[in-house]
Amino acid sequence: MGSTPPADNLVTENPDHVHIMPPDDVHVICPTDYFSGPGKKVLLLLNQEIKLPVAAVQQVWDASQLRICADGGANQLYEYSLKHGLDWLPDFVIGDLDSLRPEVSIFYKSKGVKVKQQASQYYSDLDKAITLSNLALLDPTINLDDYDDYDGVSKHEESVTDTIQDKVSVFMMGSIGGRFDHTVSTISKLIKLHHTRPNFQFIVRNSEYNEYILFIPKGRNFVTLLQEKEYHRGEKLVKGKLPLVGLLPLACPVRLSTSGLKWDVTNWESSIEGKVSANNLLVGDNGFLVDTTGPIFVNIEI
């Protein structure tokens, strides 16, 4: 007789410590790889107040090869730099520039920062910033004066035949929180970008709460905040208070199986109209496994 298949919609409550190691064939998602892992690194700043400690932002800033403000994100960087006595300058400011304050624009231009208007309303400021990041990584000497101020940058990308083969990690600040429609727009954009820019990995840092928001693709994934060298030498992710975790089926209904959460699930139906695993807890010492039949988002407390 064959083995008995696992029960559907099963929920298992675990102790507060479970040993978890990623299998060899699993897709590893580790946002802290941004700070020392391989690949190209891009910081995108959007128009939400930066409330994180300087040390946390400094770590991201120093790890980034390219730093782009999307429209009002330049205001936020300017205010944060003034408040903390920093001399940080972005590489570019881009967007329709309806939110960019005149004094901020004048200041950054005086420091040699390229401020580029793209007035088209058929692309969001986030779209424009991601397009520019791709072009600037392909050609670090790009001259934005060569392109019109309506949608010239996006049109130029459509004509470019070269593609970036390397992994590109994009760290986003200021995209979650504030106006609800902006948050939903960001979520929608991240779902689409998984298909249109498959080598781009997006790491979203909540501006108002100490957490990452991560896109988890269909399949078997291992989610961790420890780099591989750390869990192989015995460092533990869970120390003291258990981090909160949410598994959010924002793209489509899914079935989930997990290992390493306080309440693990097996072949568990989840959808916005049905059940959602919110307020779960991370108990896996190195992270947790999630097998999903479709893309989901995970928020994980830092």
N, C-alpha and C positions, 0 to 999 in steps of 0.2 A: 504494500500500500504506500502511496505517496504521502509526503508530509502534509500536515493540516495547514491550510493557508491562514495568515493572520486575520483576526476578526476586524471587521470594518468599524470605523468610528470609535475605536477603543481609546480611552484615556487612562494613562498610568501615572500615579503620583510617585515621585522618586524621593529619596533622601536628599539632604542639602549638599551632598558631595557625590559626584559620579565621575569615574575616570573615563575620559573620552580622548581617543587619538584618531586623526583623520586617516581613512583608508587611502591606499595609493591611487585609486581611480576616481577620487572625488575632486570636485571643483572647489578650491579654497578661496574664500573671500575674507580678506584681512585689511581693514582700512588703515591700520598702522603701518602697513607696507609702504604707504606714501612717504614716510619719513626716511626710509633707508632702503627700500626695495628697488628692483630694476624698473626700467621704463621711463617715459617722459612724464613730467609733473606740471600741472597747470592749476593755478588758484583763480577761481572766479568769485568776485565779490558782488553781491546784489544789494538791493536797496532795503536792508533791514539793519537796525542798530547792532553794532558788534558789542556784545556784552561779555565776551569771554575774557579770561585773564590774559595779560600780555604774554606770559610764558607759553600759553597754549597757541596763541596766534603766531607768536615768533617761531615756534616749531614748524608750523605750516609754511610761513613766509620763507624761512630759510631753506626748506626742502623744495620749493617751487622753482622751476626753470622759467616759467612765464606767469605773469600776474596781470589779470585783466579785470577792470571794473566795468560792469554793465550799468550804464547810465547813472542812476542815483547811488549805486554802490560806491562811486567816487566820493559822494558827500559823506558816506559812512566811514570810509577809510580816512578822509581828511579830518573828520571830527575825532575819530579814535586816535589818530596820530597826534593831534593837538593836545588832547586830554592826557596822553601818556608821554609826551615829549619825544616822539619818534620821527624819524626822517624818511619814512617809507614812501616810495614812489612807485606807482604801477607802471607797467610797460605800455599799456593802452587803456583808454576809456572809449567805449563804443556804445551806441544805442540811438534812439530817436532824440535823446538829450532833453526831453521835456521835464525831467526831474533834476537834472544837473544844475546846481546853483551857479550863477555867473562868477562869483568870487572864487569858487572851487575850480571852475574851468580855467579862469585866468591864472590861478596859482599853479596848477599842474602844467599848463602850457609854458609858463615862465621857467619851469624846471625841466623842460624838454620832453615832457610826456606827450605822446600823440593822442589827441582827442578827436575822434572821428564820428561825425553824425551820419547815421543811416536812418533816414526819415520814414522809410516804408513801414506801414502798419500791418503788412502781410507776414512779417517776421517779428517775433518777440525780441526784447533786448537780450534775453538768454540765448535765443537762436543766433543772434548776431555775434555775441561773445564767443560761442562755441565755434561758429564758422571762422572767426578771426583766429582763435586758438589753433585750429587745424592749419590754416594758411601760414601763420607765423612759425609753427613748428616745421612746416615744409620748407619755408624760406624765411630765415631769421632777419633778412635784410629787406623784407617787404616794405614798400612805400605806399602808405594809404592815400597819399595825395594823387595817386594814379587812378583812383576810382571815384565815381560820382558819389554825392552825398545822399542819394535816395536809397539805392540798393546795390551799389557798385561792388561792394565786398562779396555779397552773396552771389551775384552774377559771375564774378571772377572765379569763385570756387567751383561753379558749375562747369567752367571751361578747363579746370585743372585736371590733368590726367594722372598725375602722381598721387600716390596714397601713402599714408604712414603705416608701415608694417608693424612697428613696435606697439606694445601696450602703452596707452596713454591714460594716466590717472588724473581725474579732474576733481579737485576738492572745492566744494561749493559752500560758501557762507552767505547767509542772508536770503536764502531761497525758501525757507520754511518758517512760518510764523507771520504775524501781521495779517494783511488782508487774505481772507479765505480763498478768493478766486485766484490770487497769485500762487497760493500753496497748491491748489488743485491743478493749476496750469503747469507748475513745476513737475508734479507727479505724472501728469499726462505726457509731458515732454520726455521724461526719463524712460517711460515705457516705449515711446517711439524711437528714442535714440538707441535703445538696445538693438533694434533692427537696422537702423540707418548708419550707425557708427559702432559696429560690434567690437572693435578693439579699444573703445573708450570705456573706462570704468569710472562711474560717478560715485563720489563719497559726499554725502550731505551732512553737514554739521548743523544741528539745530541752534539757532541764535538765542533761544530763550530757555532751553532746557539742556542738560548735560547728556546728550545722546547723539549717536550716529543714526542716519536713515540710509539703508542700503537696498539696492535693487538686487533681487535674488532670481536668477533665471530658472526656467524649467529644468528639472533634473535633480541630481544628487549634489548637495553643497555642504561644505563645512564652513561655518561662520565663527571667526575668532578675532580677538584683539591682540593676540600674541603672534609674533613672527615665528616662523618655523624653528629658527635656532633657539628661541626661548622655550618652546614646549619640549624640544628634544633635550634640553639641559635641565628640565624638571621644574621650570618656573610655572606658577599657577595663576590662572586668570581670575578665579574667584577667591577673593580674600575678604573676610568680614561680610558686610552687607551684600546680599545676593542682587546682582544687576537685573533690572526689569527688561523684559523682552516682549515685543509684539510681533505677531505673524499676520500680515495684513494683505488680504486678497483683493487688491485695488484694481487689478487688470481684468480678472475673470474668475469664475468659480474654480476651485482647485480641490485636490485631495492631498493631504499632507501626512507625512510620517516623520517623526523627529526622535532624536536621542541626545540627551544632555540638558533637557529642560525640567523644571520642577514637575510640570504636567505634560509628559510626552504623549503624543498622539500617534495612532496607527491607522493609515488609510482613512483619514478623518476629513469629512466634507467641510469646506469652508468657503464662505462667500459673503459679500457685503449684505445680502438679504438674509443670510442665515447665520452660521456660527463663525465667530472670529476669536482667535487666541490672543487676547489682550491681557496685560497685567500678568503675563507668565514670568518665570524667573529662570535665570541661567544657573544651573548647578554643575554643568560639565566643567571639569578643572581646566581644560584647554579650549573649550568652545562647545558648539553643538552642531549636530548633523540635521539637515532638513532635506527631505526628498519631496519634491512638489511636481504636480502634473502640469503646472502653468506658472508664469512669473508671479512673484509676490514682492512685497516690501517688508523689510524687517527693521524695526527700531530697537536699538540696544543701548542701554544706559552705560555711560562711561564711569 
